[in-house]
Amino acid sequence: MQTYGGRAMKNKMKKNISKILAICAMVMSVTIANQNCVFIYHQEEKPDELRRLRRF
């Protein structure tokens, strides 16, 4: 009889969690790249890597 617990299940969960975190990080980066700060004087310079994620 085969059990579904143990290392295989933990490894699968770790892979799924890391994929979800990567997707969340990408979504947040794209969102931030397309927004401006409401305070004119507080607008920080964005890195070039972040500028290529802009959608406009």
C-alpha positions as CSV (number, residue, x, y, z in Angstrom):
1,M,0.0,0.0,0.0
2,Q,1.3,3.5,-0.9
3,T,1.2,6.4,1.5
4,Y,0.9,10.0,0.3
5,G,2.8,11.6,3.2
6,G,6.5,12.1,3.7
7,R,9.2,13.7,1.7
8,A,7.5,13.5,-1.7
9,M,4.5,15.5,-0.4
10,K,6.7,18.1,1.3
11,N,8.8,18.6,-1.8
12,K,5.7,19.1,-3.9
13,M,4.3,21.6,-1.4
14,K,7.6,23.5,-1.5
15,K,7.6,23.7,-5.3
16,N,4.0,24.9,-5.3
17,I,4.7,27.6,-2.7
18,S,7.8,28.8,-4.5
19,K,5.8,29.1,-7.7
20,I,3.1,31.1,-6.0
21,L,5.6,33.4,-4.4
22,A,7.3,33.9,-7.8
23,I,4.0,34.8,-9.4
24,C,3.1,37.2,-6.6
25,A,6.5,38.9,-6.9
26,M,6.1,39.3,-10.7
27,V,2.6,40.8,-10.3
28,M,3.8,43.2,-7.6
29,S,6.7,44.3,-9.8
30,V,4.5,45.0,-12.8
31,T,2.0,46.9,-10.6
32,I,4.7,49.0,-9.1
33,A,6.3,49.7,-12.5
34,N,3.0,51.1,-13.7
35,Q,2.3,53.4,-10.8
36,N,3.6,56.8,-9.8
37,C,3.9,58.3,-6.3
38,V,1.3,60.9,-5.4
39,F,3.9,63.1,-3.9
40,I,5.9,64.8,-6.7
41,Y,9.0,65.4,-4.6
42,H,9.1,61.8,-3.3
43,Q,9.2,60.1,-6.7
44,E,12.2,57.8,-6.5
45,E,14.3,56.8,-9.6
46,K,13.3,53.3,-10.7
47,P,15.9,50.7,-11.9
48,D,16.2,50.0,-15.6
49,E,15.2,46.3,-15.0
50,L,11.9,47.5,-13.6
51,R,11.2,50.0,-16.5
52,R,11.0,47.1,-19.0
53,L,8.0,45.7,-17.2
54,R,5.9,48.7,-18.0
55,R,2.8,48.1,-20.1
56,F,2.5,51.5,-21.8
